[in-house]
């Protein structure tokens, strides 16, 4: 009994070390964990039913498991074939394809599960909204977002690069938020946020800015847009 427990504990420790290694060394794993945390937090915030949460947990688990398998395949191939080889490339590409398929499944699950709560939220905000928008208002909003990012960057420039929000994601999510507030169809708003998310992923994939900078920029853009139009409604 004692030997069995020790073997189980040793196996658990090895598995934990594998997850820790993937989080420490793989950028995509860090991204998946951050997105999973935000999605689960949103699910709890809007009180999704148990079935929807189970689907989200399934999608998150599948995405993380495939990323772990992809990491294991990559390291095994590097060990067996340190030099470039066509078969090694095929093995890595197929393993990466499994991650892409699971990520696509997670996106589809997220869009289906969160569509009704987001649609209800947007419909409620449109019913309360009485503001007329003009071209000048949009340009002022974009300028306000740019100034906010610049102020934050210059304010914390002497404290290292821990706080450097991305200007591109800030503008992208600010525009997406404006579209979400004023369009009559929820699907258009979701498509706008999808385009903003694609810009986010593209910048992250090119390693131009770290994930916290991109996320902070997106948060600033959406927050500034919401606060600006909330103030306009109060006038």
Secondary structure, DSSP 4 states (H G I P E B T S, - for coil): -HHHHHHHHHHHHHHHHHHHHHHHH-HHHHHHHHHHHHHHHHHHHTT--HHHHHHHHHHHHHHHHHHHHHHHHHHHHHHH--S--HHHHHHHHHHHHHHHHHHHHHHHHHHHHHHHHHHHHHHHHHHH--PPP-HHHHHHHHHHHHHHHHHHHHHTGGG-SSS---HHHHHHHHHHHHHHHH-S-HHHHHHHHHHHHHHHHHHHHTTSS-HHHHHHHHHHHHHHHHHHHHHHHH-
